[in-house]
Amino acid sequence: MRWVTLLLTLIVSINSAVALASPLENGLKKASEGDFKTAVELLEPLAKKGNSDAQYNLGAIYYSGKLGVANPAKAIKLFNTAAESGHVEAAHNLGYIFYMGAGAKRDLTLAFKWFSQAASAGHIESQVSLATLYVNGQGVTKDISKAAYWFERAAEKDNMQAAYNLGIIFSSGEGVEKDYQKAKKWLLAVAEKGHVNAQFYLGNLYLNGRGEKANPIVAKQWYKKAANAGHAEAQYAIAMLDFIGIDGQPDYEAALAMFHKSANGWDRNAQYYLGHHYYYGLGVKKEMMEAYKWFDLAAANGHSDAHYMRSIVAHHLTEKQVDTAHKNALQWFDANHDNPHKHYDLKPHSH
């Protein structure tokens, strides 16, 4: 299951929208002007009297170091007091702090507690964060159905991350009844707004006929949107559709061009098929050394079949040509090292 990485945001901005007692307004005004010393002098008496907005904003000042030196311990104490009075942003901040271990020892149980409080009060980012805790079983027993509930609450308020995750959940059927129509509904909602992973995943659903008859033409349209944004796997998918030919007529030149784009994003399958193009002369002149280079790169990238094909190509080359082709692969490797790319495993490695 492919999840969007959880992005937790700590709210440290001063809540200038609050309009209560005049001292609070004055304190927030001073903070917005950058006079944090005076802001603290005005807000502290209110905080001691139990004003949760003053407590929250004081916490934001201390946490963010607006007085010159950050004081997370004091900030956490203020956030805690405010959150216990029902202050939503303070509860979210505590969830963030304990989830990240940012200013306090990491405590996923406390993160779950505070995200739950803020989520129940309608805080969108906390709803996404709480759902993600359920997905990963952090601070709570893993429960995809409860994750789906909270993702849906956030998605209903146009949170793109939540909508994408809902689409993945309903497509996989993990923890919920598999429902491709619901999956497409949520994926479409964000794909149309430019969510690249949603565009790619929609392409997969239409290509494989999930919930309806397979439609490679519509699939390719969604792949193209993701490919134009640099999505290497979408570029590979388009290349394969051209390679096979949706209408039974392969377009090897178009496939070759798209395989190159995908290979530059370090897609090992694209690198492997580039080797085939140059080995068999598909859409390009046969070039054994170029074929060897791409099979060499694919093999180094973990493509098991590339090892065999590389050995086949080596029989067509002299020892000197093999050495040169390998050096060409290394040069490509170094030249494209910084291209955005994914890794196929989590093992420590170096380029």
Sequence and secondary structure as in RCSB ss.txt:
>XXXX:A:sequence
MRWVTLLLTLIVSINSAVALASPLENGLKKASEGDFKTAVELLEPLAKKGNSDAQYNLGAIYYSGKLGVANPAKA
IKLFNTAAESGHVEAAHNLGYIFYMGAGAKRDLTLAFKWFSQAASAGHIESQVSLATLYVNGQGVTKDISKAAYW
FERAAEKDNMQAAYNLGIIFSSGEGVEKDYQKAKKWLLAVAEKGHVNAQFYLGNLYLNGRGEKANPIVAKQWYKK
AANAGHAEAQYAIAMLDFIGIDGQPDYEAALAMFHKSANGWDRNAQYYLGHHYYYGLGVKKEMMEAYKWFDLAAA
NGHSDAHYMRSIVAHHLTEKQVDTAHKNALQWFDANHDNPHKHYDLKPHSH
>XXXX:A:secstr
            S  TT   SHHHHHHHHHHHTT HHHHHHHHHHHHHTT HHHHHHHHHHHHHTTTSS  HHHH
HHHHHHHHHTT HHHHHHHHHHHHHTSSS   HHHHHHHHHHHHHTT HHHHHHHHHHHHHTSSS   HHHHHHH
HHHHHTTT HHHHHHHHHHHHHTSSS   HHHHHHHHHHHHTTT HHHHHHHHHHHHTTSSS   HHHHHHHHHH
HHHTT HHHHHHHHHHHHH TTS   HHHHHHHHHHHHHTT HHHHHHHHHHHHHTSSS   HHHHHHHHHHHHH
TT HHHHHHHHHHHTTS HHHHHHHHHHHHHHHHHTTTS    SS S    
